[in-house]
Each structure stands twice: as C-alpha cells, then as structure tokens.
Amino acid sequence: MKRIVIILLFTLVGCTAYEQNRSGKYEKAQLDFGTTEIVAELPINPGNVAVSSKGDVFASVHQFRNPDFQLIKITGENSYIPWPSASWQSSGTSSDRFSAILGVYIDKKDRLWALDNGNGSDPPVAPRLFVFDTKTGKLLDRYVFPPATGAPGTLLQDLVVDSERDFVYIADVGLNFEPALVFVDMKQKTSRRFGGHSSLLPEKVDMVVENKLIADDSGNPIRIGVNPITISADYSTIYFGAMNGQTWYALPTQVIHQKSPNAALSKAIRKVGPKPVSDGAATDTMGNHYFTDVNNNAISWVDTNGRLEILVQRDDFIWPDNVRFGGDEWLYVSVNQLNRTPAFNGGVEGAELPFRIYRIWTGK
C-alpha cells in the first residue's frame, strides 16, 4: 500500500516513477532526474551501502555507534539480516570474524568486497579485506594488510575495485597516520601505500552540519584527508579527494600497474574539478561524479564539463555518508546522522530514528 501511494503522488506532480503492466508488476517509465525514494528505514545506522546488479542492497553499520552487527543485507523497507551470517558479526581477531567493516563495494561480477579497518577490536587489529559471493554469502578470498601498508590503528575507509584485474584502490584517511592511497593486487597478494602528496591532505575548509562546526574536544575544526574515491567504468582512472576538500583529483591507473615510483604517481595526478565537503562519491558510466554534500544536506554532482551543482537537497539528508550505483542509474545513498554521534556531539547521542537509505534517479 505504501509503495502504491508513493507512485500516485509522483503521478500527481508530473513524475511517473513506474507504470503497471498487465501482469501487475511495475516497470520503469520516464523518471525525472533527481527523483528520490526511500529504500529502507532502519533502527541502526548504515555506514556505506552497496547494491548488486539484481538490486540486492547491502550496508555496513557505522562503528561510531558500537553496533552489534557490522554488515547487513536489507530485506524490506524496515527489515534486515546480519550478512553473510550472524557468526561473522562477533568482533574479534580470528580470520572468520569482523572487527569493523566500513567500506563495502560490489564489483561487476557481483562479488561483495568488505574492508575491515580493524578498529572495532581492543587493541586494534590489522586491517583486512574480505571478498564474498553476494548470491551465496560464501567467502571467496581475504587479504590481511601488513604493517607497511595498513598498520593497526590506521583507517582504511573507502574502496573501489577493478574486477578484471582483481585490483583494489583504497582511501586511507590515516587516523593516527598520514592519509594515503593503498593499492592491493589480490591475484599477487601484494599491496602498496602512496602518501605525502598534497591531494591526499585536507584543505582549510570546515565541516558545518546543521549549523554546527564539526570540531574536536578543544573546539578545533576536524579536518580529514583523502576519503571519497571512485573509478571510471573502463578502470583506466581513479578519482579521489579529501573529505575536507573542494578539489577532485584523477590518477591514471596505468602508472600504478607499471609499478612506477611515487614521484611518477605524484606527477600524474591532475585536478578534475570542484567538489563539496564529502564523505563519499560515485562515478557513472558517462563520467559524471556524484558526491555526498555533507555541509548542505545534499547530493551534488559534477558533470563532464566540470560544473558543480546540487542534485537533491533535503532536510532529512543529515550527513549523507556514501553513494553507490547498482545495476542501473539509481544512485543509492546512506544517511546516518554522523554529526549527532557522541564522537561529534559532546559525548551525547542525538540521533532521531529512523536511519535511512535512499535512492536517486540519475538517468536523463
């Protein structure tokens, strides 16, 4: 009933989301660019979201609220299950237990890559990367980061995957270390860390959410380095930028695969265009870039001409954390009110339930 009401409302305002065919099912009709729908309303806060080619929605659960589960699959508008099973959710140091899953990504082979930053354990453990079959939940592969590329206490956060090479590109905000990009060759079981470049460092721009400066206990603005990262459809380019930054950068992947020295990587980095203060980003098949616009309760986008505009702005987009495409032109958004966590809110939990996952139509 709820879905039918939503459809009727779209029709009344001149935006038909779906048309009912003779079988009683709904088919996509002409959607307006920026049409937004609620996918799920949850009692626990999603961190990052990932969507399979068949539309199955998965989400990490943000560690700032000490969750019972680290990774879930959405089973309905108000329901979810721990995934791939409940046994994986117990924080610990064993190879078949999660510590703190944050970055998740589903590649073109419908494999789910789950990045465990290790900071859910006391003391923190080495970051790990898990690969699962989205259809069966079977563990397909894993990688444990050595200290040189992922020491305990760092924060490997977001990732993208070249599913042809089984090559992974990761944004590490650093936490107790310098921000860096980390590259993982899963076939060779090797990794490399690249840091020190200005593009990876925060700019002098503040996070201001709900008219409140995001600051530390001393009132100093919190400034975070490289975080959002995306990859082109042909895997030839990765894009990235600082969370506290307004510049979007590109790096050809060829120089990485050639095992070029860091100086060559630094020289190959170029500016693509502007970006908002953002926690996550996604790039579509046409080369448009979409960002969580944390300061503006919005999702913004940069087109192929480098023009930055707000796509959707809503009062309930309180800290949009992550954006991901599924198998079509729906852009999925996790919103988790991170600014209201005790870490950013004077030790007090200020979230208002429910937490939500949305999707936005980006087709034209």
LOBA-428368 format. One record per residue (C-alpha): residue number from 1; residue in three letters; chain; x, y, z. Coordinates in Angstrom, 3 decimals. Layout:
# residues N
 resi resn chain       c1       c2       c3
  NUM  Ala     A        X        Y        Z
...
***
This chain:
# residues 364
 resi resn chain       c1       c2       c3
    1  Met     A    0.000    0.000    0.000
    2  Lys     A    2.800    2.423    0.935
    3  Arg     A    4.525    1.881   -2.433
    4  Ile     A    1.288    2.465   -4.370
    5  Val     A    0.671    5.734   -2.517
    6  Ile     A    4.185    6.922   -3.378
    7  Ile     A    3.613    6.096   -7.042
    8  Leu     A    0.324    8.009   -7.108
    9  Leu     A    1.990   11.047   -5.547
   10  Phe     A    4.690   11.028   -8.219
   11  Thr     A    1.972   10.900  -10.878
   12  Leu     A    0.136   13.888   -9.395
   13  Val     A    3.246   16.066   -9.505
   14  Gly     A    4.028   15.066  -13.075
   15  Cys     A    6.675   12.449  -12.311
   16  Thr     A    5.622    8.892  -13.062
   17  Ala     A    8.054    6.549  -11.330
   18  Tyr     A    6.559    3.283  -12.585
   19  Glu     A    3.754    2.096  -14.847
   20  Gln     A    1.766   -1.044  -14.051
   21  Asn     A    1.705   -3.650  -16.822
   22  Arg     A   -0.861   -6.387  -17.408
   23  Ser     A    0.927   -8.819  -15.105
   24  Gly     A    0.515   -6.431  -12.173
   25  Lys     A    4.230   -5.632  -11.963
   26  Tyr     A    5.686   -2.138  -12.170
   27  Glu     A    8.054   -1.111  -14.918
   28  Lys     A   10.266    1.951  -15.075
   29  Ala     A    8.809    4.739  -17.166
   30  Gln     A   10.185    8.233  -17.664
   31  Leu     A   11.673    9.430  -14.384
   32  Asp     A   12.769   12.950  -13.601
   33  Phe     A   16.473   13.484  -12.952
   34  Gly     A   16.808   13.644   -9.161
   35  Thr     A   13.661   11.676   -8.296
   36  Thr     A   14.238   10.381   -4.756
   37  Glu     A   12.763    7.369   -2.965
   38  Ile     A   13.237    5.838    0.479
   39  Val     A   14.659    2.313    0.204
   40  Ala     A   14.825    1.430    3.900
   41  Glu     A   14.196    2.916    7.332
   42  Leu     A   16.355    1.276    9.988
   43  Pro     A   16.952    1.329   13.756
   44  Ile     A   20.719    1.016   13.138
   45  Asn     A   22.830    3.401   11.133
   46  Pro     A   24.230    2.403    7.764
   47  Gly     A   27.828    3.282    7.037
   48  Asn     A   28.400    2.512    3.376
   49  Val     A   25.901    0.944    1.003
   50  Ala     A   26.456   -1.398   -1.947
   51  Val     A   23.960   -2.766   -4.463
   52  Ser     A   24.152   -5.871   -6.638
   53  Ser     A   23.191   -5.998  -10.312
   54  Lys     A   19.880   -7.582   -9.265
   55  Gly     A   19.108   -4.796   -6.801
   56  Asp     A   20.040   -6.540   -3.547
   57  Val     A   21.103   -3.874   -1.051
   58  Phe     A   23.877   -4.389    1.499
   59  Ala     A   25.245   -1.952    4.055
   60  Ser     A   27.998   -1.744    6.602
   61  Val     A   26.948   -0.463   10.021
   62  His     A   28.969    2.522   11.165
   63  Gln     A   31.335    1.720   14.005
   64  Phe     A   30.912    5.086   15.729
   65  Arg     A   27.771    3.724   17.422
   66  Asn     A   29.329    0.424   18.597
   67  Pro     A   26.963   -1.766   16.583
   68  Asp     A   26.060   -5.377   17.256
   69  Phe     A   26.322   -6.036   13.515
   70  Gln     A   28.986   -4.838   11.105
   71  Leu     A   27.432   -5.895    7.791
   72  Ile     A   23.768   -6.351    6.875
   73  Lys     A   21.531   -7.149    3.919
   74  Ile     A   18.342   -5.139    3.516
   75  Thr     A   15.345   -7.477    3.271
   76  Gly     A   12.494   -4.954    3.294
   77  Glu     A   11.576   -1.337    3.973
   78  Asn     A   12.042   -1.898    7.702
   79  Ser     A   13.958   -5.151    7.897
   80  Tyr     A   17.466   -6.521    7.556
   81  Ile     A   19.576   -9.553    8.426
   82  Pro     A   23.214   -9.868    9.506
   83  Trp     A   25.251  -10.889    6.487
   84  Pro     A   26.747  -13.261    5.447
   85  Ser     A   25.742  -14.759    8.819
   86  Ala     A   25.396  -13.837   12.466
   87  Ser     A   28.612  -15.647   13.356
   88  Trp     A   30.703  -13.207   11.312
   89  Gln     A   29.448  -10.257   13.340
   90  Ser     A   31.239  -11.015   16.618
   91  Ser     A   34.136   -8.593   16.894
   92  Gly     A   37.416  -10.371   17.304
   93  Thr     A   40.776  -11.207   15.849
   94  Ser     A   40.018  -14.539   14.204
   95  Ser     A   40.029  -14.836   10.419
   96  Asp     A   36.279  -15.501   10.220
   97  Arg     A   35.079  -12.636   12.425
   98  Phe     A   34.635   -8.970   11.579
   99  Ser     A   36.186   -6.207   13.651
  100  Ala     A   34.847   -3.037   11.999
  101  Ile     A   33.504   -3.126    8.448
  102  Leu     A   33.039    0.285    6.874
  103  Gly     A   33.924    0.293    3.171
  104  Val     A   31.842   -2.055    1.010
  105  Tyr     A   31.800   -2.421   -2.765
  106  Ile     A   30.080   -4.769   -5.216
  107  Asp     A   32.035   -5.309   -8.424
  108  Lys     A   30.813   -6.200  -11.907
  109  Lys     A   30.990   -9.908  -11.027
  110  Asp     A   28.556   -9.348   -8.140
  111  Arg     A   31.208  -10.015   -5.521
  112  Leu     A   30.992   -8.009   -2.333
  113  Trp     A   34.294   -6.573   -1.095
  114  Ala     A   34.209   -5.693    2.606
  115  Leu     A   37.002   -3.567    4.060
  116  Asp     A   37.597   -4.210    7.767
  117  Asn     A   39.644   -1.369    9.276
  118  Gly     A   40.351   -3.365   12.455
  119  Asn     A   39.437   -0.583   14.869
  120  Gly     A   36.484   -2.412   16.393
  121  Ser     A   38.853   -4.552   18.468
  122  Asp     A   40.772   -3.561   21.599
  123  Pro     A   43.581   -3.135   20.790
  124  Pro     A   43.040   -2.560   17.070
  125  Val     A   43.991   -5.417   14.768
  126  Ala     A   45.481   -5.340   11.291
  127  Pro     A   43.029   -4.209    8.594
  128  Arg     A   41.617   -6.976    6.423
  129  Leu     A   39.822   -7.264    3.119
  130  Phe     A   37.138   -9.910    2.573
  131  Val     A   35.511  -10.976   -0.703
  132  Phe     A   32.086  -12.700   -0.682
  133  Asp     A   29.709  -14.141   -3.247
  134  Thr     A   26.579  -11.980   -2.995
  135  Lys     A   24.342  -14.879   -4.048
  136  Thr     A   25.541  -17.469   -1.511
  137  Gly     A   27.415  -15.497    1.120
  138  Lys     A   30.426  -17.760    0.611
  139  Leu     A   33.832  -16.298    1.432
  140  Leu     A   35.848  -16.238   -1.785
  141  Asp     A   39.057  -14.538   -0.718
  142  Arg     A   40.711  -12.485    2.012
  143  Tyr     A   43.738  -10.276    2.484
  144  Val     A   45.460   -9.197    5.719
  145  Phe     A   47.360   -5.922    5.402
  146  Pro     A   50.998   -5.899    6.505
  147  Pro     A   52.144   -3.025    8.764
  148  Ala     A   53.836   -1.238    5.852
  149  Thr     A   50.523   -0.660    4.041
  150  Gly     A   47.876   -0.972    6.771
  151  Ala     A   49.216   -0.802   10.301
  152  Pro     A   46.754   -1.367   13.182
  153  Gly     A   45.200    1.965   14.138
  154  Thr     A   45.014    3.450   10.679
  155  Leu     A   41.628    3.891    8.970
  156  Leu     A   41.292    2.246    5.587
  157  Gln     A   37.840    3.500    4.782
  158  Asp     A   36.576    3.523    1.205
  159  Leu     A   37.413    1.369   -1.797
  160  Val     A   36.783    0.667   -5.475
  161  Val     A   37.609   -2.476   -7.426
  162  Asp     A   38.838   -3.320  -10.912
  163  Ser     A   37.063   -6.670  -11.299
  164  Glu     A   39.082   -7.615  -14.394
  165  Arg     A   42.427   -7.413  -12.609
  166  Asp     A   41.126   -8.086   -9.060
  167  Phe     A   42.894   -4.887   -8.159
  168  Val     A   41.673   -2.690   -5.291
  169  Tyr     A   42.134    1.040   -4.702
  170  Ile     A   41.602    2.248   -1.133
  171  Ala     A   41.383    5.652    0.538
  172  Asp     A   43.026    5.631    3.974
  173  Val     A   42.150    8.756    5.964
  174  Gly     A   45.064    7.908    8.233
  175  Leu     A   43.623    8.437   11.717
  176  Asn     A   46.903    8.027   13.634
  177  Phe     A   48.920    8.027   10.408
  178  Glu     A   49.368   10.135    7.290
  179  Pro     A   46.485    9.967    4.782
  180  Ala     A   47.289    7.750    1.811
  181  Leu     A   46.064    5.703   -1.097
  182  Val     A   46.576    1.964   -0.743
  183  Phe     A   46.652   -0.379   -3.741
  184  Val     A   46.034   -4.123   -3.418
  185  Asp     A   46.736   -6.737   -6.081
  186  Met     A   44.575   -9.626   -4.918
  187  Lys     A   45.976  -12.027   -7.507
  188  Gln     A   49.530  -11.468   -6.320
  189  Lys     A   48.540  -10.844   -2.688
  190  Thr     A   50.625   -7.676   -2.545
  191  Ser     A   49.864   -4.083   -1.533
  192  Arg     A   51.426   -0.656   -1.840
  193  Arg     A   50.944    2.579    0.076
  194  Phe     A   51.183    6.022   -1.565
  195  Gly     A   51.224    9.119    0.627
  196  Gly     A   52.753   12.530    1.007
  197  His     A   51.018   14.247   -1.919
  198  Ser     A   49.029   17.433   -1.281
  199  Ser     A   45.935   15.967   -2.979
  200  Leu     A   45.610   13.498   -0.091
  201  Leu     A   45.654   16.131    2.643
  202  Pro     A   42.710   18.166    3.988
  203  Glu     A   42.204   21.705    2.763
  204  Lys     A   41.351   24.643    5.008
  205  Val     A   37.620   24.142    4.697
  206  Asp     A   35.308   23.278    7.596
  207  Met     A   32.566   20.721    8.040
  208  Val     A   29.496   22.581    9.251
  209  Val     A   26.450   20.344    9.650
  210  Glu     A   23.115   21.624   10.988
  211  Asn     A   24.834   24.990   11.546
  212  Lys     A   27.373   23.397   13.884
  213  Leu     A   31.118   23.222   13.309
  214  Ile     A   32.442   19.664   13.470
  215  Ala     A   35.277   20.111   15.937
  216  Asp     A   37.372   18.205   18.467
  217  Asp     A   37.062   18.482   22.248
  218  Ser     A   39.195   21.630   22.205
  219  Gly     A   36.994   23.328   19.635
  220  Asn     A   39.475   22.936   16.775
  221  Pro     A   37.900   22.148   13.395
  222  Ile     A   38.185   18.482   12.470
  223  Arg     A   39.881   18.199    9.118
  224  Ile     A   40.006   14.838    7.310
  225  Gly     A   42.118   13.905    4.308
  226  Val     A   41.502   11.577    1.389
  227  Asn     A   38.208    9.729    1.739
  228  Pro     A   35.873    9.649   -1.285
  229  Ile     A   37.313    7.554   -4.095
  230  Thr     A   35.784    6.311   -7.370
  231  Ile     A   36.877    4.592  -10.573
  232  Ser     A   35.979    5.094  -14.227
  233  Ala     A   33.841    2.499  -15.996
  234  Asp     A   36.823    1.282  -18.026
  235  Tyr     A   39.064    1.115  -14.920
  236  Ser     A   41.586    3.494  -16.508
  237  Thr     A   41.281    6.264  -13.919
  238  Ile     A   40.690    6.592  -10.214
  239  Tyr     A   39.252    9.803   -8.784
  240  Phe     A   39.680   10.975   -5.212
  241  Gly     A   39.768   13.943   -2.869
  242  Ala     A   39.969   14.971    0.758
  243  Met     A   36.802   14.840    2.821
  244  Asn     A   37.612   18.381    3.989
  245  Gly     A   38.423   19.493    0.488
  246  Gln     A   36.907   21.211   -2.514
  247  Thr     A   39.120   19.740   -5.233
  248  Trp     A   38.534   16.494   -7.140
  249  Tyr     A   41.610   14.718   -8.494
  250  Ala     A   42.333   11.993  -11.070
  251  Leu     A   45.147    9.454  -11.357
  252  Pro     A   45.595    7.100  -14.339
  253  Thr     A   45.731    3.516  -13.131
  254  Gln     A   48.337    2.629  -15.741
  255  Val     A   51.096    4.331  -13.755
  256  Ile     A   50.124    2.225  -10.743
  257  His     A   50.145   -1.047  -12.673
  258  Gln     A   53.503   -0.151  -14.176
  259  Lys     A   54.811   -0.022  -10.594
  260  Ser     A   56.042    3.483  -11.211
  261  Pro     A   57.871    5.218   -8.354
  262  Asn     A   55.951    7.586   -6.100
  263  Ala     A   57.396   10.596   -7.898
  264  Ala     A   55.793    9.408  -11.148
  265  Leu     A   52.440    8.898   -9.407
  266  Ser     A   52.642   12.399   -7.956
  267  Lys     A   53.393   13.860  -11.386
  268  Ala     A   50.454   12.011  -12.980
  269  Ile     A   47.831   13.396  -10.566
  270  Arg     A   45.667   16.115  -12.104
  271  Lys     A   42.754   18.256  -10.987
  272  Val     A   39.390   17.281  -12.472
  273  Gly     A   37.151   19.954  -10.995
  274  Pro     A   35.451   21.114   -7.816
  275  Lys     A   33.766   19.011   -5.155
  276  Pro     A   31.849   19.710   -1.963
  277  Val     A   32.892   18.654    1.542
  278  Ser     A   32.037   14.998    1.078
  279  Asp     A   32.199   11.624    2.798
  280  Gly     A   31.530    9.536   -0.314
  281  Ala     A   31.397    9.683   -4.097
  282  Ala     A   30.418    7.655   -7.158
  283  Thr     A   31.170    7.996  -10.874
  284  Asp     A   28.683    6.897  -13.531
  285  Thr     A   29.406    5.274  -16.892
  286  Met     A   29.329    8.682  -18.633
  287  Gly     A   31.974   10.186  -16.359
  288  Asn     A   29.702   12.310  -14.158
  289  His     A   30.664   12.402  -10.477
  290  Tyr     A   28.194   12.344   -7.577
  291  Phe     A   29.075   13.406   -4.028
  292  Thr     A   27.569   13.344   -0.582
  293  Asp     A   27.442   17.078    0.179
  294  Val     A   27.712   16.971    3.956
  295  Asn     A   27.571   20.711    4.612
  296  Asn     A   24.438   21.228    2.520
  297  Asn     A   22.328   18.166    3.429
  298  Ala     A   22.560   17.279   -0.224
  299  Ile     A   23.830   15.114   -3.031
  300  Ser     A   25.785   17.205   -5.529
  301  Trp     A   27.284   16.295   -8.876
  302  Val     A   29.994   17.394  -11.261
  303  Asp     A   29.286   16.856  -14.950
  304  Thr     A   31.865   16.087  -17.638
  305  Asn     A   32.395   19.833  -18.156
  306  Gly     A   33.496   20.242  -14.539
  307  Arg     A   30.366   22.078  -13.397
  308  Leu     A   29.326   21.506   -9.755
  309  Glu     A   25.615   21.623   -8.897
  310  Ile     A   23.308   20.358   -6.162
  311  Leu     A   21.179   17.460   -7.405
  312  Val     A   18.992   16.782   -4.354
  313  Gln     A   18.824   18.766   -1.121
  314  Arg     A   16.603   17.619    1.748
  315  Asp     A   16.210   18.458    5.429
  316  Asp     A   16.448   14.743    6.262
  317  Phe     A   19.777   14.289    4.413
  318  Ile     A   21.616   14.723    7.723
  319  Trp     A   25.137   13.551    6.972
  320  Pro     A   24.791   11.590    3.738
  321  Asp     A   27.708    9.207    4.164
  322  Asn     A   28.077    7.182    0.998
  323  Val     A   26.712    6.831   -2.554
  324  Arg     A   26.805    3.777   -4.820
  325  Phe     A   25.257    2.771   -8.123
  326  Gly     A   23.532   -0.566   -8.533
  327  Gly     A   22.968   -2.237  -11.882
  328  Asp     A   21.216    0.755  -13.431
  329  Glu     A   21.016    4.536  -12.997
  330  Trp     A   19.664    4.535   -9.459
  331  Leu     A   22.154    6.120   -7.063
  332  Tyr     A   21.844    4.710   -3.532
  333  Val     A   22.577    6.941   -0.542
  334  Ser     A   23.177    6.054    3.111
  335  Val     A   22.262    8.785    5.607
  336  Asn     A   23.409    8.226    9.190
  337  Gln     A   23.388   11.494   11.175
  338  Leu     A   27.062   11.003   12.000
  339  Asn     A   27.300   14.548   13.342
  340  Arg     A   24.896   13.502   16.097
  341  Thr     A   27.055   10.628   17.353
  342  Pro     A   28.706   11.078   20.760
  343  Ala     A   32.058   11.443   18.964
  344  Phe     A   30.902   14.689   17.329
  345  Asn     A   28.164   15.768   19.751
  346  Gly     A   29.830   16.324   23.107
  347  Gly     A   29.534   12.700   24.178
  348  Val     A   25.753   12.650   23.733
  349  Glu     A   23.784   10.551   21.232
  350  Gly     A   21.472   12.910   19.381
  351  Ala     A   20.182   10.789   16.502
  352  Glu     A   16.495   10.708   15.670
  353  Leu     A   15.267    7.367   14.369
  354  Pro     A   14.954    6.013   11.786
  355  Phe     A   18.199    5.994    9.848
  356  Arg     A   17.579    5.785    6.116
  357  Ile     A   18.843    4.515    2.806
  358  Tyr     A   17.557    6.404   -0.237
  359  Arg     A   17.920    6.096   -3.970
  360  Ile     A   18.050    8.881   -6.554
  361  Trp     A   17.348    8.538  -10.276
  362  Thr     A   20.256    9.894  -12.348
  363  Gly     A   19.111    8.926  -15.831
  364  Lys     A   18.254   11.655  -18.327
***
